[in-house]
Amino acid sequence: MQLFLMRSSLFHKFLLFFSLCVGISSLIMGQKKENVPGHFTYTTSIFDSSFKKALYKGSLNISKHHLTGLFFLKRISLNTVRIVFFNELGMSYFDLEITENKLLIHSCFPSLNRKSLLQLIENDFRLLLIADNTIIKVKPSQSKEPEFLVFRVKSKMGSYRYTYEKDSGKIHGVQSSGAIIGKTDLIVYGDGGLQPVKISISNPTIHLHLQMTFLSN
């Protein structure tokens, strides 16, 4: 009898996990924000469509160069965001506008105005702020930590590893896979309502590290 109950319990746990995986996979593929029955809301967007603007205190380290200041993020339209990084004196390091398929450079500090660097910064903020509507394949993956669910996602933008908080259904991290020069490791912490409290983005190949801490809307 005990063996039967144990097998029944294991079966129900497996069934619950499988239904979670199938539910989340279908939502990622459809690029929709919906509820998995009996669970939480899962989405591919870190900043959802209701996000308007936010101010972050932050730093940008590139090799031996260290810049500090404020990041102002503003949604212009559903698939367009404006990112301005400036110091406490008001001098702009860069002012970028990212749309669904291109980057507009409104201004950029000369030492940062390099095509390869700006392309990486664009890709990083695109992952953070704009949902990928080109998903081709989603596959559940094993997580080493029980509080997270992991999915491998392939799209026209590249291949990524999405890590979700199991309790809240929110994205904790996104890592690129397969890329060498454009390798990205993005982690978000806490819940500031419509935006994360802390954001960490790293491109280890070129020693680029970006840290942001939420200040206000």
Kinemage of the C-alpha trace (Angstrom):
@kinemage 1
@onewidth
@group {chain A} dominant
@subgroup {mainchain}
@vectorlist {calphas} color= white
{ca met a 1} P 0.000 0.000 0.000
{ca gln a 2} L 2.839 2.396 0.896
{ca leu a 3} L 4.572 1.573 -2.384
{ca phe a 4} L 1.364 2.327 -4.299
{ca leu a 5} L 0.942 5.693 -2.519
{ca met a 6} L 4.586 6.578 -3.162
{ca arg a 7} L 4.268 5.765 -6.869
{ca ser a 8} L 1.017 7.722 -7.051
{ca ser a 9} L 2.648 10.740 -5.421
{ca leu a 10} L 5.638 10.602 -7.782
{ca phe a 11} L 3.300 10.276 -10.768
{ca his a 12} L 1.305 13.353 -9.723
{ca lys a 13} L 4.505 15.361 -9.212
{ca phe a 14} L 5.722 14.353 -12.658
{ca leu a 15} L 2.337 15.223 -14.172
{ca leu a 16} L 2.399 18.663 -12.496
{ca phe a 17} L 5.925 19.401 -13.740
{ca phe a 18} L 5.082 18.190 -17.252
{ca ser a 19} L 1.969 20.366 -17.436
{ca leu a 20} L 4.031 23.373 -16.299
{ca cys a 21} L 6.609 22.735 -19.013
{ca val a 22} L 4.018 22.319 -21.740
{ca gly a 23} L 2.113 25.397 -20.582
{ca ile a 24} L 5.161 27.642 -20.422
{ca ser a 25} L 6.538 26.351 -23.721
{ca ser a 26} L 3.306 27.150 -25.546
{ca leu a 27} L 3.211 30.642 -24.040
{ca ile a 28} L 6.788 31.388 -25.051
{ca met a 29} L 6.125 30.143 -28.583
{ca gly a 30} L 3.007 32.278 -28.824
{ca gln a 31} L 4.686 35.331 -27.271
{ca lys a 32} L 1.625 35.849 -25.070
{ca lys a 33} L 1.209 36.642 -21.410
{ca glu a 34} L -1.349 34.261 -19.920
{ca asn a 35} L -2.001 32.178 -16.852
{ca val a 36} L -0.949 28.553 -16.689
{ca pro a 37} L -4.040 26.893 -15.113
{ca gly a 38} L -3.597 26.655 -11.351
{ca his a 39} L -0.274 28.446 -11.404
{ca phe a 40} L 1.198 31.846 -12.215
{ca thr a 41} L 1.613 34.155 -15.186
{ca tyr a 42} L 4.555 33.284 -17.422
{ca thr a 43} L 5.884 35.610 -20.082
{ca thr a 44} L 8.943 36.160 -22.277
{ca ser a 45} L 9.063 39.882 -21.425
{ca ile a 46} L 11.076 41.203 -18.472
{ca phe a 47} L 9.496 44.644 -18.934
{ca asp a 48} L 5.919 44.005 -20.018
{ca ser a 49} L 3.814 46.134 -22.384
{ca ser a 50} L 2.407 48.201 -19.505
{ca phe a 51} L 5.877 49.566 -18.681
{ca lys a 52} L 6.239 53.271 -19.551
{ca lys a 53} L 9.455 54.664 -18.065
{ca ala a 54} L 11.988 54.174 -15.273
{ca leu a 55} L 15.132 55.772 -13.881
{ca tyr a 56} L 18.042 53.592 -12.745
{ca lys a 57} L 21.342 54.385 -11.102
{ca gly a 58} L 24.053 52.383 -12.812
{ca ser a 59} L 27.546 51.723 -14.045
{ca leu a 60} L 29.091 50.499 -17.273
{ca asn a 61} L 32.485 48.821 -17.222
{ca ile a 62} L 34.255 48.107 -20.510
{ca ser a 63} L 37.667 46.530 -20.041
{ca lys a 64} L 39.552 49.112 -17.911
{ca his a 65} L 37.053 51.924 -18.459
{ca his a 66} L 34.487 52.643 -15.715
{ca leu a 67} L 31.469 54.917 -16.264
{ca thr a 68} L 28.825 55.747 -13.654
{ca gly a 69} L 25.595 57.692 -13.908
{ca leu a 70} L 21.875 57.296 -14.562
{ca phe a 71} L 19.944 55.205 -17.061
{ca phe a 72} L 16.606 56.557 -18.237
{ca leu a 73} L 14.420 53.974 -19.997
{ca lys a 74} L 11.243 55.000 -21.793
{ca arg a 75} L 8.821 53.026 -23.940
{ca ile a 76} L 7.934 55.010 -27.073
{ca ser a 77} L 5.645 52.338 -28.520
{ca leu a 78} L 5.020 48.604 -28.066
{ca asn a 79} L 8.272 47.657 -29.848
{ca thr a 80} L 10.293 50.862 -29.457
{ca val a 81} L 12.277 51.987 -26.405
{ca arg a 82} L 14.612 54.907 -25.706
{ca ile a 83} L 17.704 54.399 -23.500
{ca val a 84} L 19.710 57.397 -22.284
{ca phe a 85} L 22.827 56.935 -20.143
{ca phe a 86} L 24.165 60.172 -18.637
{ca asn a 87} L 26.327 61.264 -15.697
{ca glu a 88} L 25.320 63.328 -12.655
{ca leu a 89} L 26.311 66.531 -14.480
{ca gly a 90} L 23.896 65.792 -17.305
{ca met a 91} L 26.479 64.819 -19.929
{ca ser a 92} L 25.124 62.024 -22.139
{ca tyr a 93} L 27.271 58.927 -22.693
{ca phe a 94} L 24.745 57.620 -25.219
{ca asp a 95} L 21.165 58.189 -26.318
{ca leu a 96} L 19.811 55.170 -28.210
{ca glu a 97} L 16.436 54.212 -29.611
{ca ile a 98} L 15.768 50.517 -30.210
{ca thr a 99} L 12.925 49.424 -32.453
{ca glu a 100} L 11.789 45.917 -33.344
{ca asn a 101} L 14.415 45.598 -36.088
{ca lys a 102} L 16.890 48.503 -35.931
{ca leu a 103} L 18.961 50.836 -33.757
{ca leu a 104} L 18.789 54.639 -33.971
{ca ile a 105} L 21.742 56.546 -32.473
{ca his a 106} L 20.638 60.000 -31.311
{ca ser a 107} L 24.005 60.704 -29.695
{ca cys a 108} L 27.025 58.776 -28.463
{ca phe a 109} L 30.268 59.609 -26.648
{ca pro a 110} L 33.143 59.266 -29.173
{ca ser a 111} L 34.977 56.534 -27.254
{ca leu a 112} L 31.779 54.417 -27.185
{ca asn a 113} L 30.815 55.054 -30.792
{ca arg a 114} L 32.006 51.743 -32.198
{ca lys a 115} L 29.694 49.613 -34.293
{ca ser a 116} L 30.558 46.295 -32.609
{ca leu a 117} L 30.141 47.724 -29.096
{ca leu a 118} L 26.849 49.484 -29.854
{ca gln a 119} L 25.531 46.308 -31.464
{ca leu a 120} L 26.226 44.377 -28.254
{ca ile a 121} L 24.585 47.089 -26.129
{ca glu a 122} L 21.600 47.042 -28.503
{ca asn a 123} L 21.280 43.238 -28.207
{ca asp a 124} L 21.527 43.424 -24.404
{ca phe a 125} L 18.783 46.033 -24.047
{ca arg a 126} L 16.668 44.315 -26.683
{ca leu a 127} L 16.660 41.159 -24.548
{ca leu a 128} L 15.764 43.254 -21.527
{ca leu a 129} L 13.064 45.491 -22.987
{ca ile a 130} L 11.528 44.035 -26.170
{ca ala a 131} L 9.787 40.661 -26.490
{ca asp a 132} L 11.200 38.363 -29.163
{ca asn a 133} L 8.450 37.633 -31.704
{ca thr a 134} L 10.574 35.263 -33.791
{ca ile a 135} L 10.545 32.184 -31.523
{ca ile a 136} L 11.086 28.947 -33.464
{ca lys a 137} L 11.564 26.278 -30.789
{ca val a 138} L 11.260 25.911 -27.003
{ca lys a 139} L 12.638 22.967 -25.037
{ca pro a 140} L 12.510 22.359 -21.238
{ca ser a 141} L 15.944 21.971 -19.649
{ca gln a 142} L 17.209 20.721 -16.309
{ca ser a 143} L 17.730 23.274 -13.553
{ca lys a 144} L 20.369 22.753 -10.855
{ca glu a 145} L 18.332 24.882 -8.439
{ca pro a 146} L 14.848 23.682 -7.359
{ca glu a 147} L 13.378 27.207 -7.194
{ca phe a 148} L 13.883 27.760 -10.942
{ca leu a 149} L 12.520 26.369 -14.213
{ca val a 150} L 14.778 26.483 -17.286
{ca phe a 151} L 13.881 26.542 -20.981
{ca arg a 152} L 16.103 26.594 -24.053
{ca val a 153} L 14.681 28.967 -26.654
{ca lys a 154} L 15.685 29.211 -30.306
{ca ser a 155} L 14.603 32.207 -32.393
{ca lys a 156} L 15.741 34.171 -35.428
{ca met a 157} L 17.588 36.439 -32.976
{ca gly a 158} L 19.677 33.549 -31.612
{ca ser a 159} L 19.622 30.743 -29.040
{ca tyr a 160} L 18.972 31.483 -25.354
{ca arg a 161} L 18.530 29.874 -21.981
{ca tyr a 162} L 15.597 31.394 -20.045
{ca thr a 163} L 15.461 30.883 -16.276
{ca tyr a 164} L 12.100 31.431 -14.527
{ca glu a 165} L 11.318 31.761 -10.827
{ca lys a 166} L 9.092 28.787 -10.119
{ca asp a 167} L 6.971 30.593 -7.509
{ca ser a 168} L 6.262 33.827 -9.394
{ca gly a 169} L 6.717 32.745 -13.006
{ca lys a 170} L 8.920 35.780 -13.679
{ca ile a 171} L 12.152 35.744 -15.636
{ca his a 172} L 15.252 35.621 -13.446
{ca gly a 173} L 17.859 35.363 -16.167
{ca val a 174} L 18.578 35.066 -19.891
{ca gln a 175} L 21.799 33.631 -21.269
{ca ser a 176} L 22.832 33.419 -24.897
{ca ser a 177} L 24.133 30.061 -26.075
{ca gly a 178} L 26.293 29.235 -29.060
{ca ala a 179} L 27.546 32.806 -29.429
{ca ile a 180} L 31.188 33.624 -28.686
{ca ile a 181} L 31.747 37.336 -29.308
{ca gly a 182} L 28.128 38.233 -28.557
{ca lys a 183} L 27.781 36.068 -25.460
{ca thr a 184} L 25.359 37.644 -22.963
{ca asp a 185} L 24.459 36.841 -19.366
{ca leu a 186} L 21.487 38.860 -18.077
{ca ile a 187} L 20.140 38.550 -14.517
{ca val a 188} L 17.331 40.498 -12.839
{ca tyr a 189} L 16.569 40.719 -9.131
{ca gly a 190} L 13.496 41.629 -7.113
{ca asp a 191} L 10.190 43.087 -8.146
{ca gly a 192} L 9.743 46.847 -8.479
{ca gly a 193} L 6.232 46.480 -9.858
{ca leu a 194} L 6.532 46.984 -13.616
{ca gln a 195} L 10.324 46.634 -13.584
{ca pro a 196} L 13.125 44.763 -11.755
{ca val a 197} L 14.852 46.352 -8.757
{ca lys a 198} L 18.337 45.331 -9.919
{ca ile a 199} L 19.696 44.359 -13.324
{ca ser a 200} L 23.052 42.833 -14.188
{ca ile a 201} L 24.230 42.368 -17.792
{ca ser a 202} L 27.573 40.860 -18.719
{ca asn a 203} L 29.332 40.275 -22.045
{ca pro a 204} L 32.378 38.382 -20.748
{ca thr a 205} L 34.165 38.085 -24.103
{ca ile a 206} L 34.776 41.836 -24.325
{ca his a 207} L 34.748 42.380 -20.520
{ca leu a 208} L 31.577 44.483 -20.582
{ca his a 209} L 29.589 44.639 -17.334
{ca leu a 210} L 26.503 46.759 -16.752
{ca gln a 211} L 24.788 47.179 -13.377
{ca met a 212} L 21.509 49.023 -12.766
{ca thr a 213} L 19.545 49.748 -9.563
{ca phe a 214} L 16.000 51.108 -9.724
{ca leu a 215} L 15.396 54.652 -8.436
{ca ser a 216} L 11.970 55.809 -9.645
{ca asn a 217} L 9.368 55.856 -12.416
